[in-house]
Amino acid sequence: MPFSFGYLKGVIENILETAGIVNCQWQNADPVAYLHPGKCARIEHRNIALGILGELHPTIREEWDAPRIYLFELDFGKLLHYA
C-alpha cells in the first residue's frame, strides 16, 4: 500500500495520542528547502510546534529518480515536555 500525506498524518496523530498529546492542530508550514512548497504542514499543540510533515521536493525527487516520498520529523525534546 503506498503511503499518502493523509495516511502519515494519521500515523503521527496516533503516535502523539499514544503519548497523551491530543487535540493537535495542523498549520501551513514555512517553506523547507527539501519539501514540496505547498505540500507540507506543521503540527502544533497549544501553539508549540511539535513537528513537520511533507512531500519531498520535486527537484530532489527528479535528481534521485525517486517516486513520491513523504517525510516527517517530530521534535522529541518538545514531546518530552508532555511526558
PDB file with SEQRES, HELIX, SHEET and CRYST1 records, atoms N, CA, C and O in Angstrom:
SEQRES   1 A   83  MET PRO PHE SER PHE GLY TYR LEU LYS GLY VAL ILE GLU          
SEQRES   2 A   83  ASN ILE LEU GLU THR ALA GLY ILE VAL ASN CYS GLN TRP          
SEQRES   3 A   83  GLN ASN ALA ASP PRO VAL ALA TYR LEU HIS PRO GLY LYS          
SEQRES   4 A   83  CYS ALA ARG ILE GLU HIS ARG ASN ILE ALA LEU GLY ILE          
SEQRES   5 A   83  LEU GLY GLU LEU HIS PRO THR ILE ARG GLU GLU TRP ASP          
SEQRES   6 A   83  ALA PRO ARG ILE TYR LEU PHE GLU LEU ASP PHE GLY LYS          
SEQRES   7 A   83  LEU LEU HIS TYR ALA                                          
HELIX    1 AA1 PHE A    5  THR A   18  1                                  14    
HELIX    2 AA2 PRO A   58  TRP A   64  1                                   7    
HELIX    3 AA3 PHE A   76  LEU A   79  1                                   4    
HELIX    4 AA4 LEU A   80  TYR A   82  5                                   3    
SHEET    1 AA1 4 GLN A  25  ASN A  28  0                                        
SHEET    2 AA1 4 LEU A  35  HIS A  45 -1                                        
SHEET    3 AA1 4 ILE A  48  LEU A  56 -1                                        
SHEET    4 AA1 4 TYR A  70  LEU A  74 -1                                        
CRYST1    1.000    1.000    1.000  90.00  90.00  90.00 P 1           1          
ATOM      1  N   MET A   1       0.847  -1.180   0.000  1.00  0.00           N  
ATOM      2  CA  MET A   1       0.000   0.000   0.000  1.00  0.00           C  
ATOM      3  C   MET A   1       0.891   1.241   0.000  1.00  0.00           C  
ATOM      4  O   MET A   1       1.722   1.401   0.894  1.00  0.00           O  
ATOM      5  N   PRO A   2       0.731   2.111  -0.979  1.00  0.00           N  
ATOM      6  CA  PRO A   2       1.529   3.337  -0.984  1.00  0.00           C  
ATOM      7  C   PRO A   2       1.072   4.300   0.109  1.00  0.00           C  
ATOM      8  O   PRO A   2      -0.114   4.407   0.420  1.00  0.00           O  
ATOM      9  N   PHE A   3       2.033   4.980   0.667  1.00  0.00           N  
ATOM     10  CA  PHE A   3       1.731   5.967   1.697  1.00  0.00           C  
ATOM     11  C   PHE A   3       1.248   7.251   1.052  1.00  0.00           C  
ATOM     12  O   PHE A   3       1.604   7.563  -0.084  1.00  0.00           O  
ATOM     13  N   SER A   4       0.445   7.983   1.780  1.00  0.00           N  
ATOM     14  CA  SER A   4      -0.028   9.288   1.326  1.00  0.00           C  
ATOM     15  C   SER A   4       0.155  10.277   2.468  1.00  0.00           C  
ATOM     16  O   SER A   4       0.446   9.892   3.600  1.00  0.00           O  
ATOM     17  N   PHE A   5      -0.018  11.531   2.161  1.00  0.00           N  
ATOM     18  CA  PHE A   5       0.058  12.575   3.172  1.00  0.00           C  
ATOM     19  C   PHE A   5      -0.938  12.284   4.290  1.00  0.00           C  
ATOM     20  O   PHE A   5      -0.589  12.341   5.470  1.00  0.00           O  
ATOM     21  N   GLY A   6      -2.171  11.973   3.918  1.00  0.00           N  
ATOM     22  CA  GLY A   6      -3.213  11.708   4.911  1.00  0.00           C  
ATOM     23  C   GLY A   6      -2.911  10.498   5.773  1.00  0.00           C  
ATOM     24  O   GLY A   6      -3.188  10.502   6.972  1.00  0.00           O  
ATOM     25  N   TYR A   7      -2.344   9.459   5.167  1.00  0.00           N  
ATOM     26  CA  TYR A   7      -2.002   8.258   5.924  1.00  0.00           C  
ATOM     27  C   TYR A   7      -0.947   8.584   6.989  1.00  0.00           C  
ATOM     28  O   TYR A   7      -1.099   8.213   8.153  1.00  0.00           O  
ATOM     29  N   LEU A   8       0.124   9.281   6.581  1.00  0.00           N  
ATOM     30  CA  LEU A   8       1.177   9.607   7.541  1.00  0.00           C  
ATOM     31  C   LEU A   8       0.708  10.613   8.576  1.00  0.00           C  
ATOM     32  O   LEU A   8       1.181  10.593   9.713  1.00  0.00           O  
ATOM     33  N   LYS A   9      -0.210  11.492   8.205  1.00  0.00           N  
ATOM     34  CA  LYS A   9      -0.801  12.410   9.184  1.00  0.00           C  
ATOM     35  C   LYS A   9      -1.475  11.596  10.287  1.00  0.00           C  
ATOM     36  O   LYS A   9      -1.340  11.908  11.471  1.00  0.00           O  
ATOM     37  N   GLY A  10      -2.196  10.560   9.891  1.00  0.00           N  
ATOM     38  CA  GLY A  10      -2.840   9.686  10.870  1.00  0.00           C  
ATOM     39  C   GLY A  10      -1.837   8.945  11.734  1.00  0.00           C  
ATOM     40  O   GLY A  10      -2.058   8.786  12.934  1.00  0.00           O  
ATOM     41  N   VAL A  11      -0.725   8.483  11.140  1.00  0.00           N  
ATOM     42  CA  VAL A  11       0.328   7.814  11.901  1.00  0.00           C  
ATOM     43  C   VAL A  11       0.880   8.747  12.969  1.00  0.00           C  
ATOM     44  O   VAL A  11       1.042   8.354  14.124  1.00  0.00           O  
ATOM     45  N   ILE A  12       1.168   9.986  12.577  1.00  0.00           N  
ATOM     46  CA  ILE A  12       1.709  10.964  13.527  1.00  0.00           C  
ATOM     47  C   ILE A  12       0.704  11.244  14.642  1.00  0.00           C  
ATOM     48  O   ILE A  12       1.077  11.297  15.814  1.00  0.00           O  
ATOM     49  N   GLU A  13      -0.557  11.421  14.287  1.00  0.00           N  
ATOM     50  CA  GLU A  13      -1.578  11.675  15.302  1.00  0.00           C  
ATOM     51  C   GLU A  13      -1.681  10.501  16.273  1.00  0.00           C  
ATOM     52  O   GLU A  13      -1.865  10.710  17.472  1.00  0.00           O  
ATOM     53  N   ASN A  14      -1.564   9.268  15.773  1.00  0.00           N  
ATOM     54  CA  ASN A  14      -1.602   8.091  16.648  1.00  0.00           C  
ATOM     55  C   ASN A  14      -0.402   8.055  17.582  1.00  0.00           C  
ATOM     56  O   ASN A  14      -0.543   7.726  18.759  1.00  0.00           O  
ATOM     57  N   ILE A  15       0.777   8.390  17.069  1.00  0.00           N  
ATOM     58  CA  ILE A  15       1.973   8.446  17.915  1.00  0.00           C  
ATOM     59  C   ILE A  15       1.763   9.453  19.037  1.00  0.00           C  
ATOM     60  O   ILE A  15       2.042   9.167  20.201  1.00  0.00           O  
ATOM     61  N   LEU A  16       1.269  10.631  18.679  1.00  0.00           N  
ATOM     62  CA  LEU A  16       1.078  11.680  19.680  1.00  0.00           C  
ATOM     63  C   LEU A  16      -0.013  11.307  20.683  1.00  0.00           C  
ATOM     64  O   LEU A  16       0.138  11.556  21.879  1.00  0.00           O  
ATOM     65  N   GLU A  17      -1.102  10.716  20.212  1.00  0.00           N  
ATOM     66  CA  GLU A  17      -2.174  10.303  21.115  1.00  0.00           C  
ATOM     67  C   GLU A  17      -1.682   9.234  22.091  1.00  0.00           C  
ATOM     68  O   GLU A  17      -2.070   9.234  23.260  1.00  0.00           O  
ATOM     69  N   THR A  18      -0.833   8.327  21.617  1.00  0.00           N  
ATOM     70  CA  THR A  18      -0.262   7.311  22.493  1.00  0.00           C  
ATOM     71  C   THR A  18       0.564   7.960  23.595  1.00  0.00           C  
ATOM     72  O   THR A  18       0.638   7.447  24.712  1.00  0.00           O  
ATOM     73  N   ALA A  19       1.188   9.096  23.273  1.00  0.00           N  
ATOM     74  CA  ALA A  19       1.977   9.839  24.260  1.00  0.00           C  
ATOM     75  C   ALA A  19       1.104  10.777  25.104  1.00  0.00           C  
ATOM     76  O   ALA A  19       1.618  11.522  25.938  1.00  0.00           O  
ATOM     77  N   GLY A  20      -0.214  10.739  24.885  1.00  0.00           N  
ATOM     78  CA  GLY A  20      -1.129  11.574  25.664  1.00  0.00           C  
ATOM     79  C   GLY A  20      -1.311  12.974  25.118  1.00  0.00           C  
ATOM     80  O   GLY A  20      -1.862  13.840  25.799  1.00  0.00           O  
ATOM     81  N   ILE A  21      -0.856  13.207  23.896  1.00  0.00           N  
ATOM     82  CA  ILE A  21      -0.975  14.531  23.277  1.00  0.00           C  
ATOM     83  C   ILE A  21      -2.134  14.476  22.287  1.00  0.00           C  
ATOM     84  O   ILE A  21      -2.039  13.843  21.235  1.00  0.00           O  
ATOM     85  N   VAL A  22      -3.227  15.146  22.636  1.00  0.00           N  
ATOM     86  CA  VAL A  22      -4.424  15.133  21.791  1.00  0.00           C  
ATOM     87  C   VAL A  22      -4.800  16.558  21.410  1.00  0.00           C  
ATOM     88  O   VAL A  22      -4.261  17.526  21.946  1.00  0.00           O  
ATOM     89  N   ASN A  23      -5.731  16.663  20.479  1.00  0.00           N  
ATOM     90  CA  ASN A  23      -6.231  17.955  20.002  1.00  0.00           C  
ATOM     91  C   ASN A  23      -5.127  18.811  19.389  1.00  0.00           C  
ATOM     92  O   ASN A  23      -5.035  20.008  19.661  1.00  0.00           O  
ATOM     93  N   CYS A  24      -4.296  18.191  18.566  1.00  0.00           N  
ATOM     94  CA  CYS A  24      -3.257  18.941  17.863  1.00  0.00           C  
ATOM     95  C   CYS A  24      -3.866  19.660  16.667  1.00  0.00           C  
ATOM     96  O   CYS A  24      -4.921  19.275  16.163  1.00  0.00           O  
ATOM     97  N   GLN A  25      -3.195  20.692  16.228  1.00  0.00           N  
ATOM     98  CA  GLN A  25      -3.625  21.447  15.061  1.00  0.00           C  
ATOM     99  C   GLN A  25      -2.561  21.318  13.979  1.00  0.00           C  
ATOM    100  O   GLN A  25      -1.366  21.252  14.264  1.00  0.00           O  
ATOM    101  N   TRP A  26      -3.018  21.282  12.742  1.00  0.00           N  
ATOM    102  CA  TRP A  26      -2.128  21.261  11.585  1.00  0.00           C  
ATOM    103  C   TRP A  26      -2.172  22.639  10.943  1.00  0.00           C  
ATOM    104  O   TRP A  26      -3.249  23.175  10.680  1.00  0.00           O  
ATOM    105  N   GLN A  27      -1.015  23.202  10.695  1.00  0.00           N  
ATOM    106  CA  GLN A  27      -0.886  24.538  10.112  1.00  0.00           C  
ATOM    107  C   GLN A  27      -0.015  24.456   8.865  1.00  0.00           C  
ATOM    108  O   GLN A  27       0.782  23.532   8.706  1.00  0.00           O  
ATOM    109  N   ASN A  28      -0.183  25.443   7.980  1.00  0.00           N  
ATOM    110  CA  ASN A  28       0.733  25.539   6.849  1.00  0.00           C  
ATOM    111  C   ASN A  28       2.138  25.764   7.391  1.00  0.00           C  
ATOM    112  O   ASN A  28       2.347  26.589   8.281  1.00  0.00           O  
ATOM    113  N   ALA A  29       3.090  25.029   6.854  1.00  0.00           N  
ATOM    114  CA  ALA A  29       4.475  25.152   7.315  1.00  0.00           C  
ATOM    115  C   ALA A  29       5.198  26.216   6.504  1.00  0.00           C  
ATOM    116  O   ALA A  29       4.908  26.426   5.326  1.00  0.00           O  
ATOM    117  N   ASP A  30       6.140  26.879   7.152  1.00  0.00           N  
ATOM    118  CA  ASP A  30       7.033  27.775   6.431  1.00  0.00           C  
ATOM    119  C   ASP A  30       7.814  26.935   5.432  1.00  0.00           C  
ATOM    120  O   ASP A  30       8.019  25.742   5.652  1.00  0.00           O  
ATOM    121  N   PRO A  31       8.254  27.550   4.330  1.00  0.00           N  
ATOM    122  CA  PRO A  31       8.998  26.766   3.331  1.00  0.00           C  
ATOM    123  C   PRO A  31      10.213  26.054   3.925  1.00  0.00           C  
ATOM    124  O   PRO A  31      10.959  26.618   4.726  1.00  0.00           O  
ATOM    125  N   VAL A  32      10.385  24.817   3.515  1.00  0.00           N  
ATOM    126  CA  VAL A  32      11.533  23.998   3.906  1.00  0.00           C  
ATOM    127  C   VAL A  32      12.199  23.571   2.607  1.00  0.00           C  
ATOM    128  O   VAL A  32      11.530  23.057   1.711  1.00  0.00           O  
ATOM    129  N   ALA A  33      13.511  23.775   2.491  1.00  0.00           N  
ATOM    130  CA  ALA A  33      14.213  23.572   1.223  1.00  0.00           C  
ATOM    131  C   ALA A  33      14.002  22.186   0.621  1.00  0.00           C  
ATOM    132  O   ALA A  33      13.918  22.061  -0.601  1.00  0.00           O  
ATOM    133  N   TYR A  34      13.915  21.149   1.440  1.00  0.00           N  
ATOM    134  CA  TYR A  34      13.814  19.789   0.918  1.00  0.00           C  
ATOM    135  C   TYR A  34      12.372  19.294   0.754  1.00  0.00           C  
ATOM    136  O   TYR A  34      12.149  18.159   0.335  1.00  0.00           O  
ATOM    137  N   LEU A  35      11.387  20.154   1.089  1.00  0.00           N  
ATOM    138  CA  LEU A  35       9.980  19.753   0.960  1.00  0.00           C  
ATOM    139  C   LEU A  35       9.287  20.520  -0.160  1.00  0.00           C  
ATOM    140  O   LEU A  35       9.648  21.651  -0.486  1.00  0.00           O  
ATOM    141  N   HIS A  36       8.291  19.876  -0.731  1.00  0.00           N  
ATOM    142  CA  HIS A  36       7.489  20.457  -1.805  1.00  0.00           C  
ATOM    143  C   HIS A  36       6.759  21.689  -1.277  1.00  0.00           C  
ATOM    144  O   HIS A  36       6.055  21.609  -0.271  1.00  0.00           O  
ATOM    145  N   PRO A  37       6.923  22.838  -1.955  1.00  0.00           N  
ATOM    146  CA  PRO A  37       6.198  24.029  -1.494  1.00  0.00           C  
ATOM    147  C   PRO A  37       4.686  23.799  -1.589  1.00  0.00           C  
ATOM    148  O   PRO A  37       4.185  23.349  -2.619  1.00  0.00           O  
ATOM    149  N   GLY A  38       3.988  24.101  -0.539  1.00  0.00           N  
ATOM    150  CA  GLY A  38       2.538  23.918  -0.532  1.00  0.00           C  
ATOM    151  C   GLY A  38       2.090  22.522  -0.150  1.00  0.00           C  
ATOM    152  O   GLY A  38       0.893  22.290   0.021  1.00  0.00           O  
ATOM    153  N   LYS A  39       3.015  21.588  -0.012  1.00  0.00           N  
ATOM    154  CA  LYS A  39       2.655  20.222   0.367  1.00  0.00           C  
ATOM    155  C   LYS A  39       3.393  19.823   1.639  1.00  0.00           C  
ATOM    156  O   LYS A  39       3.965  18.737   1.739  1.00  0.00           O  
ATOM    157  N   CYS A  40       3.362  20.736   2.608  1.00  0.00           N  
ATOM    158  CA  CYS A  40       3.966  20.437   3.902  1.00  0.00           C  
ATOM    159  C   CYS A  40       3.140  21.133   4.986  1.00  0.00           C  
ATOM    160  O   CYS A  40       2.516  22.167   4.752  1.00  0.00           O  
ATOM    161  N   ALA A  41       3.156  20.543   6.152  1.00  0.00           N  
ATOM    162  CA  ALA A  41       2.367  21.075   7.266  1.00  0.00           C  
ATOM    163  C   ALA A  41       3.134  20.925   8.568  1.00  0.00           C  
ATOM    164  O   ALA A  41       3.956  20.023   8.731  1.00  0.00           O  
ATOM    165  N   ARG A  42       2.846  21.821   9.476  1.00  0.00           N  
ATOM    166  CA  ARG A  42       3.448  21.813  10.812  1.00  0.00           C  
ATOM    167  C   ARG A  42       2.378  21.350  11.796  1.00  0.00           C  
ATOM    168  O   ARG A  42       1.231  21.789  11.719  1.00  0.00           O  
ATOM    169  N   ILE A  43       2.748  20.473  12.712  1.00  0.00           N  
ATOM    170  CA  ILE A  43       1.810  20.045  13.742  1.00  0.00           C  
ATOM    171  C   ILE A  43       2.120  20.807  15.020  1.00  0.00           C  
ATOM    172  O   ILE A  43       3.274  20.919  15.432  1.00  0.00           O  
ATOM    173  N   GLU A  44       1.074  21.326  15.633  1.00  0.00           N  
ATOM    174  CA  GLU A  44       1.221  22.120  16.850  1.00  0.00           C  
ATOM    175  C   GLU A  44       0.283  21.618  17.935  1.00  0.00           C  
ATOM    176  O   GLU A  44      -0.771  21.041  17.667  1.00  0.00           O  
ATOM    177  N   HIS A  45       0.703  21.856  19.157  1.00  0.00           N  
ATOM    178  CA  HIS A  45      -0.150  21.605  20.310  1.00  0.00           C  
ATOM    179  C   HIS A  45       0.003  22.799  21.234  1.00  0.00           C  
ATOM    180  O   HIS A  45       1.106  23.107  21.684  1.00  0.00           O  
ATOM    181  N   ARG A  46      -1.095  23.463  21.514  1.00  0.00           N  
ATOM    182  CA  ARG A  46      -1.074  24.678  22.345  1.00  0.00           C  
ATOM    183  C   ARG A  46      -0.054  25.688  21.830  1.00  0.00           C  
ATOM    184  O   ARG A  46       0.717  26.261  22.600  1.00  0.00           O  
ATOM    185  N   ASN A  47      -0.064  25.894  20.511  1.00  0.00           N  
ATOM    186  CA  ASN A  47       0.814  26.852  19.827  1.00  0.00           C  
ATOM    187  C   ASN A  47       2.299  26.518  19.910  1.00  0.00           C  
ATOM    188  O   ASN A  47       3.138  27.392  19.692  1.00  0.00           O  
ATOM    189  N   ILE A  48       2.636  25.276  20.219  1.00  0.00           N  
ATOM    190  CA  ILE A  48       4.024  24.821  20.224  1.00  0.00           C  
ATOM    191  C   ILE A  48       4.199  23.871  19.043  1.00  0.00           C  
ATOM    192  O   ILE A  48       3.497  22.866  18.938  1.00  0.00           O  
ATOM    193  N   ALA A  49       5.132  24.189  18.160  1.00  0.00           N  
ATOM    194  CA  ALA A  49       5.395  23.337  17.003  1.00  0.00           C  
ATOM    195  C   ALA A  49       6.070  22.047  17.472  1.00  0.00           C  
ATOM    196  O   ALA A  49       7.111  22.082  18.128  1.00  0.00           O  
ATOM    197  N   LEU A  50       5.462  20.913  17.127  1.00  0.00           N  
ATOM    198  CA  LEU A  50       5.994  19.616  17.531  1.00  0.00           C  
ATOM    199  C   LEU A  50       6.684  18.875  16.393  1.00  0.00           C  
ATOM    200  O   LEU A  50       7.477  17.964  16.628  1.00  0.00           O  
ATOM    201  N   GLY A  51       6.380  19.269  15.160  1.00  0.00           N  
ATOM    202  CA  GLY A  51       6.983  18.570  14.039  1.00  0.00           C  
ATOM    203  C   GLY A  51       6.470  19.074  12.716  1.00  0.00           C  
ATOM    204  O   GLY A  51       5.724  20.049  12.633  1.00  0.00           O  
ATOM    205  N   ILE A  52       6.897  18.373  11.680  1.00  0.00           N  
ATOM    206  CA  ILE A  52       6.543  18.753  10.317  1.00  0.00           C  
ATOM    207  C   ILE A  52       6.349  17.495   9.483  1.00  0.00           C  
ATOM    208  O   ILE A  52       6.968  16.462   9.737  1.00  0.00           O  
ATOM    209  N   LEU A  53       5.485  17.598   8.490  1.00  0.00           N  
ATOM    210  CA  LEU A  53       5.198  16.507   7.550  1.00  0.00           C  
ATOM    211  C   LEU A  53       5.121  17.115   6.170  1.00  0.00           C  
ATOM    212  O   LEU A  53       4.535  18.183   5.993  1.00  0.00           O  
ATOM    213  N   GLY A  54       5.701  16.453   5.195  1.00  0.00           N  
ATOM    214  CA  GLY A  54       5.601  16.978   3.845  1.00  0.00           C  
ATOM    215  C   GLY A  54       6.090  16.008   2.790  1.00  0.00           C  
ATOM    216  O   GLY A  54       6.651  14.953   3.088  1.00  0.00           O  
ATOM    217  N   GLU A  55       5.860  16.400   1.548  1.00  0.00           N  
ATOM    218  CA  GLU A  55       6.313  15.629   0.400  1.00  0.00           C  
ATOM    219  C   GLU A  55       7.693  16.125  -0.014  1.00  0.00           C  
ATOM    220  O   GLU A  55       7.953  17.328  -0.001  1.00  0.00           O  
ATOM    221  N   LEU A  56       8.568  15.209  -0.376  1.00  0.00           N  
ATOM    222  CA  LEU A  56       9.904  15.565  -0.827  1.00  0.00           C  
ATOM    223  C   LEU A  56       9.811  16.501  -2.032  1.00  0.00           C  
ATOM    224  O   LEU A  56       8.966  16.310  -2.908  1.00  0.00           O  
ATOM    225  N   HIS A  57      10.672  17.501  -2.074  1.00  0.00           N  
ATOM    226  CA  HIS A  57      10.661  18.495  -3.151  1.00  0.00           C  
ATOM    227  C   HIS A  57      10.817  17.800  -4.505  1.00  0.00           C  
ATOM    228  O   HIS A  57      11.641  16.895  -4.640  1.00  0.00           O  
ATOM    229  N   PRO A  58      10.030  18.213  -5.514  1.00  0.00           N  
ATOM    230  CA  PRO A  58      10.081  17.542  -6.813  1.00  0.00           C  
ATOM    231  C   PRO A  58      11.460  17.594  -7.479  1.00  0.00           C  
ATOM    232  O   PRO A  58      11.828  16.654  -8.183  1.00  0.00           O  
ATOM    233  N   THR A  59      12.211  18.642  -7.280  1.00  0.00           N  
ATOM    234  CA  THR A  59      13.548  18.721  -7.872  1.00  0.00           C  
ATOM    235  C   THR A  59      14.446  17.616  -7.320  1.00  0.00           C  
ATOM    236  O   THR A  59      15.212  17.001  -8.062  1.00  0.00           O  
ATOM    237  N   ILE A  60      14.346  17.368  -6.018  1.00  0.00           N  
ATOM    238  CA  ILE A  60      15.143  16.304  -5.395  1.00  0.00           C  
ATOM    239  C   ILE A  60      14.666  14.948  -5.891  1.00  0.00           C  
ATOM    240  O   ILE A  60      15.472  14.067  -6.191  1.00  0.00           O  
ATOM    241  N   ARG A  61      13.348  14.786  -5.974  1.00  0.00           N  
ATOM    242  CA  ARG A  61      12.799  13.511  -6.480  1.00  0.00           C  
ATOM    243  C   ARG A  61      13.331  13.218  -7.871  1.00  0.00           C  
ATOM    244  O   ARG A  61      13.720  12.088  -8.167  1.00  0.00           O  
ATOM    245  N   GLU A  62      13.349  14.237  -8.730  1.00  0.00           N  
ATOM    246  CA  GLU A  62      13.833  14.043 -10.100  1.00  0.00           C  
ATOM    247  C   GLU A  62      15.320  13.690 -10.112  1.00  0.00           C  
ATOM    248  O   GLU A  62      15.745  12.810 -10.860  1.00  0.00           O  
ATOM    249  N   GLU A  63      16.110  14.377  -9.280  1.00  0.00           N  
ATOM    250  CA  GLU A  63      17.546  14.081  -9.209  1.00  0.00           C  
ATOM    251  C   GLU A  63      17.792  12.646  -8.774  1.00  0.00           C  
ATOM    252  O   GLU A  63      18.720  12.001  -9.261  1.00  0.00           O  
ATOM    253  N   TRP A  64      16.983  12.147  -7.877  1.00  0.00           N  
ATOM    254  CA  TRP A  64      17.133  10.792  -7.361  1.00  0.00           C  
ATOM    255  C   TRP A  64      16.362   9.761  -8.183  1.00  0.00           C  
ATOM    256  O   TRP A  64      16.472   8.558  -7.947  1.00  0.00           O  
ATOM    257  N   ASP A  65      15.576  10.248  -9.157  1.00  0.00           N  
ATOM    258  CA  ASP A  65      14.695   9.376  -9.929  1.00  0.00           C  
ATOM    259  C   ASP A  65      13.843   8.524  -8.979  1.00  0.00           C  
ATOM    260  O   ASP A  65      13.731   7.308  -9.133  1.00  0.00           O  
ATOM    261  N   ALA A  66      13.250   9.204  -7.998  1.00  0.00           N  
ATOM    262  CA  ALA A  66      12.507   8.539  -6.924  1.00  0.00           C  
ATOM    263  C   ALA A  66      11.004   8.718  -7.116  1.00  0.00           C  
ATOM    264  O   ALA A  66      10.567   9.667  -7.767  1.00  0.00           O  
ATOM    265  N   PRO A  67      10.222   7.815  -6.553  1.00  0.00           N  
ATOM    266  CA  PRO A  67       8.769   8.006  -6.545  1.00  0.00           C  
ATOM    267  C   PRO A  67       8.405   9.094  -5.537  1.00  0.00           C  
ATOM    268  O   PRO A  67       9.282   9.665  -4.889  1.00  0.00           O  
ATOM    269  N   ARG A  68       7.138   9.371  -5.412  1.00  0.00           N  
ATOM    270  CA  ARG A  68       6.681  10.345  -4.420  1.00  0.00           C  
ATOM    271  C   ARG A  68       7.066   9.842  -3.028  1.00  0.00           C  
ATOM    272  O   ARG A  68       6.775   8.702  -2.665  1.00  0.00           O  
ATOM    273  N   ILE A  69       7.722  10.705  -2.261  1.00  0.00           N  
ATOM    274  CA  ILE A  69       8.204  10.346  -0.930  1.00  0.00           C  
ATOM    275  C   ILE A  69       7.676  11.366   0.069  1.00  0.00           C  
ATOM    276  O   ILE A  69       7.735  12.572  -0.170  1.00  0.00           O  
ATOM    277  N   TYR A  70       7.158  10.870   1.193  1.00  0.00           N  
ATOM    278  CA  TYR A  70       6.702  11.736   2.280  1.00  0.00           C  
ATOM    279  C   TYR A  70       7.639  11.564   3.467  1.00  0.00           C  
ATOM    280  O   TYR A  70       8.092  10.458   3.763  1.00  0.00           O  
ATOM    281  N   LEU A  71       7.920  12.671   4.139  1.00  0.00           N  
ATOM    282  CA  LEU A  71       8.825  12.685   5.284  1.00  0.00           C  
ATOM    283  C   LEU A  71       8.125  13.328   6.461  1.00  0.00           C  
ATOM    284  O   LEU A  71       7.263  14.190   6.286  1.00  0.00           O  
ATOM    285  N   PHE A  72       8.495  12.911   7.662  1.00  0.00           N  
ATOM    286  CA  PHE A  72       8.029  13.652   8.827  1.00  0.00           C  
ATOM    287  C   PHE A  72       9.125  13.675   9.865  1.00  0.00           C  
ATOM    288  O   PHE A  72       9.998  12.808   9.911  1.00  0.00           O  
ATOM    289  N   GLU A  73       9.049  14.690  10.690  1.00  0.00           N  
ATOM    290  CA  GLU A  73      10.029  14.889  11.749  1.00  0.00           C  
ATOM    291  C   GLU A  73       9.271  15.335  12.989  1.00  0.00           C  
ATOM    292  O   GLU A  73       8.425  16.227  12.920  1.00  0.00           O  
ATOM    293  N   LEU A  74       9.576  14.716  14.117  1.00  0.00           N  
ATOM    294  CA  LEU A  74       8.996  15.124  15.398  1.00  0.00           C  
ATOM    295  C   LEU A  74      10.119  15.582  16.317  1.00  0.00           C  
ATOM    296  O   LEU A  74      11.194  14.983  16.341  1.00  0.00           O  
ATOM    297  N   ASP A  75       9.869  16.629  17.060  1.00  0.00           N  
ATOM    298  CA  ASP A  75      10.846  17.177  17.997  1.00  0.00           C  
ATOM    299  C   ASP A  75      10.660  16.478  19.343  1.00  0.00           C  
ATOM    300  O   ASP A  75       9.804  16.869  20.136  1.00  0.00           O  
ATOM    301  N   PHE A  76      11.460  15.446  19.596  1.00  0.00           N  
ATOM    302  CA  PHE A  76      11.278  14.664  20.810  1.00  0.00           C  
ATOM    303  C   PHE A  76      11.626  15.454  22.067  1.00  0.00           C  
ATOM    304  O   PHE A  76      11.122  15.150  23.148  1.00  0.00           O  
ATOM    305  N   GLY A  77      12.485  16.468  21.934  1.00  0.00           N  
ATOM    306  CA  GLY A  77      12.748  17.338  23.078  1.00  0.00           C  
ATOM    307  C   GLY A  77      11.484  18.020  23.547  1.00  0.00           C  
ATOM    308  O   GLY A  77      11.240  18.119  24.750  1.00  0.00           O  
ATOM    309  N   LYS A  78      10.675  18.494  22.608  1.00  0.00           N  
ATOM    310  CA  LYS A  78       9.410  19.127  22.959  1.00  0.00           C  
ATOM    311  C   LYS A  78       8.380  18.095  23.410  1.00  0.00           C  
ATOM    312  O   LYS A  78       7.557  18.380  24.280  1.00  0.00           O  
ATOM    313  N   LEU A  79       8.419  16.914  22.830  1.00  0.00           N  
ATOM    314  CA  LEU A  79       7.463  15.868  23.221  1.00  0.00           C  
ATOM    315  C   LEU A  79       7.713  15.417  24.657  1.00  0.00           C  
ATOM    316  O   LEU A  79       6.772  15.046  25.360  1.00  0.00           O  
ATOM    317  N   LEU A  80       8.953  15.443  25.093  1.00  0.00           N  
ATOM    318  CA  LEU A  80       9.267  15.049  26.472  1.00  0.00           C  
ATOM    319  C   LEU A  80       8.620  15.978  27.479  1.00  0.00           C  
ATOM    320  O   LEU A  80       8.378  15.586  28.620  1.00  0.00           O  
ATOM    321  N   HIS A  81       8.341  17.197  27.074  1.00  0.00           N  
ATOM    322  CA  HIS A  81       7.660  18.168  27.936  1.00  0.00           C  
ATOM    323  C   HIS A  81       6.298  17.628  28.380  1.00  0.00           C  
ATOM    324  O   HIS A  81       5.822  17.957  29.466  1.00  0.00           O  
ATOM    325  N   TYR A  82       5.672  16.797  27.537  1.00  0.00           N  
ATOM    326  CA  TYR A  82       4.339  16.273  27.829  1.00  0.00           C  
ATOM    327  C   TYR A  82       4.389  14.951  28.584  1.00  0.00           C  
ATOM    328  O   TYR A  82       3.358  14.469  29.054  1.00  0.00           O  
ATOM    329  N   ALA A  83       5.568  14.361  28.707  1.00  0.00           N  
ATOM    330  CA  ALA A  83       5.691  13.032  29.335  1.00  0.00           C  
ATOM    331  C   ALA A  83       5.504  13.111  30.844  1.00  0.00           C  
ATOM    332  O   ALA A  83       5.575  12.091  31.529  1.00  0.00           O  
TER     333      ALA A  83                                                      
END                                                                             
